[in-house]
Amino acid sequence: MDLRQFSNFFNEYRQKFIRFAYMYVADSMAAEDIVSESFTYYWNNKDRLPADANVPAYVLTAVKHRCIDYLRHEQVCQDTSNELYQLYSWELSTRIATLENFEPADIFTSEIQKLVDEALDSLPERTRLVFVMSRYENKPYHEIAAVLGITTKGVEFHISKATKLLRVILKDYLPSFILFNFV
């Protein structure tokens, strides 16, 4: 087949082959590319074909195989896209669940407790003991005074001393601090 015969063949079958390819790949640009590649493949290999070869069937077979390759590639892309979507969907669900279960108060409570513990450790022993007995053991002032051998006014003094220190240390947490009853 010479160039003139090829040109006639191309003009006669090109649109038919594009419609055939389009029926399967459903993309007009891809169908045109597939047909063009198939014609080029034939032209590059025409000398290897027997003289009595059915050229339209040969080119259509090339179109068929390229359509199959295209569709397999699309399927791999779609499968990958689905997997990525599922992974993203799972990650998004995990973020939502984590955020729904997140309680900022829990973080602040542990931070506040650590600051309170450090502040109490810095207090003089008697002040710390009075505060612990009052706030953690819920003992009344007169009972603390009796146990420690001090006056009720002495208990009030030590509680006042401890709470002043805690207010200074916990100034950034004061609204939460009040909620948690540390002072």
C-alpha positions in Angstrom: 0.0 0.0 0.0 1.5 3.3 -1.0 0.9 6.7 0.6 -2.0 7.6 -1.7 -3.8 4.3 -1.0 -3.1 4.7 2.7 -4.6 8.2 2.6 -7.8 6.9 0.9 -8.0 4.0 3.4 -7.5 6.4 6.3 -10.2 8.8 5.0 -12.6 6.0 4.4 -12.2 4.2 7.8 -11.1 6.8 10.3 -14.5 8.0 11.4 -15.9 4.4 11.5 -13.0 3.3 13.7 -13.3 6.4 16.0 -17.1 5.6 16.5 -16.1 2.0 17.3 -13.5 3.1 19.8 -15.8 5.7 21.3 -18.5 3.1 22.0 -16.1 1.4 24.4 -13.9 4.2 25.8 -16.6 6.9 25.9 -14.0 9.7 25.4 -13.8 11.3 22.0 -10.2 12.5 22.4 -9.1 9.1 23.6 -11.0 7.4 20.8 -9.3 9.7 18.2 -5.8 9.0 19.8 -6.4 5.3 19.8 -7.4 5.3 16.1 -4.5 7.5 15.1 -2.1 5.2 17.0 -3.6 2.2 15.3 -3.2 3.7 11.8 0.4 4.6 12.7 1.1 1.1 14.0 -0.2 -0.3 10.7 1.8 2.1 8.6 5.0 1.2 10.6 4.4 -2.6 10.3 2.8 -2.8 6.8 5.8 -4.3 5.2 5.7 -7.3 7.6 2.1 -8.2 6.6 1.3 -10.6 3.8 0.1 -9.1 0.6 -3.3 -10.5 1.0 -3.8 -9.2 4.5 -7.2 -7.7 5.4 -6.0 -4.2 6.3 -9.2 -2.9 7.8 -9.5 -5.9 10.0 -5.8 -5.5 11.0 -6.3 -1.9 12.0 -9.6 -2.6 13.7 -7.8 -5.3 15.7 -5.2 -2.8 16.7 -8.0 -0.4 17.7 -9.6 -3.1 19.8 -6.4 -3.9 21.7 -5.7 -0.3 22.3 -9.2 0.2 23.6 -8.7 -2.8 26.0 -5.4 -1.3 27.2 -7.1 2.1 27.7 -10.0 0.6 29.6 -7.7 -1.5 31.8 -5.7 1.6 32.6 -8.9 3.4 33.4 -10.0 0.6 35.7 -6.6 0.7 37.5 -7.0 4.4 37.9 -10.6 4.0 39.2 -9.6 1.3 41.6 -6.8 3.4 42.9 -9.1 6.4 43.2 -11.6 4.3 45.1 -8.9 3.1 47.5 -7.7 6.6 48.0 -11.3 7.8 48.6 -11.9 5.0 51.1 -8.6 5.9 52.9 -9.5 9.6 53.0 -13.0 8.7 54.1 -11.7 6.6 56.9 -9.2 9.3 57.9 -11.9 11.9 57.9 -14.2 9.7 60.0 -11.4 9.1 62.4 -10.7 12.8 62.7 -14.4 13.5 63.4 -14.7 10.7 66.0 -11.5 11.9 67.7 -12.6 15.5 67.8 -16.1 14.5 69.0 -14.5 12.5 71.9 -11.9 15.3 72.7 -12.7 17.1 75.9 -10.6 20.2 76.4 -11.5 20.2 80.0 -9.6 16.9 80.5 -6.4 18.5 79.2 -6.8 21.6 81.4 -7.8 19.5 84.4 -4.5 17.6 84.2 -2.5 20.7 83.6 -4.2 22.5 86.5 -3.7 19.5 88.8 0.0 19.5 87.9 0.3 23.2 88.6 -1.6 22.8 91.9 0.6 19.9 93.0 3.7 21.9 92.2 2.4 25.0 94.0 1.4 22.9 97.0 4.9 21.3 97.1 6.4 24.9 97.2 4.4 25.8 100.3 5.6 25.5 103.8 4.7 22.1 105.3 2.0 23.4 107.7 0.3 25.6 105.0 0.3 22.6 102.6 -1.1 20.3 105.3 -3.9 22.7 106.2 -4.8 23.2 102.6 -4.8 19.4 101.8 -6.9 18.7 104.9 -9.4 21.4 103.9 -9.7 20.9 100.2 -8.9 17.3 99.6 -10.1 15.7 102.8 -13.0 18.1 103.3 -12.3 18.6 107.0 -13.9 21.6 108.7 -11.6 24.4 110.0 -12.3 23.6 113.6 -11.3 19.9 113.1 -8.1 20.9 111.3 -7.3 23.4 114.1 -7.8 20.6 116.7 -5.7 18.0 114.9 -2.8 20.5 114.3 -3.1 22.3 117.6 -3.6 25.7 116.1 -6.5 28.2 116.2 -9.3 28.4 113.6 -7.9 31.8 112.6 -4.5 30.0 112.0 -6.3 27.6 109.7 -7.9 30.5 107.8 -4.5 32.2 107.5 -2.9 29.1 106.0 -5.8 28.5 103.6 -5.7 32.2 102.6 -1.9 31.9 102.0 -2.3 28.8 99.8 -5.2 30.1 97.8 -3.4 33.4 97.1 -0.4 31.4 95.7 -2.8 29.2 93.6 -4.6 32.3 92.2 -1.3 33.7 91.0 -0.1 30.5 89.5 -3.4 29.6 87.9 -4.3 33.1 86.7 -4.6 31.8 83.1 -6.9 29.0 84.1 -9.0 30.9 86.7 -12.4 30.3 85.0 -11.6 26.6 84.7 -10.0 26.7 88.0 -13.2 27.9 89.7 -15.2 25.2 87.9 -12.9 22.5 89.3 -13.0 23.8 92.8 -9.3 23.9 93.5 -9.4 27.2 95.3 
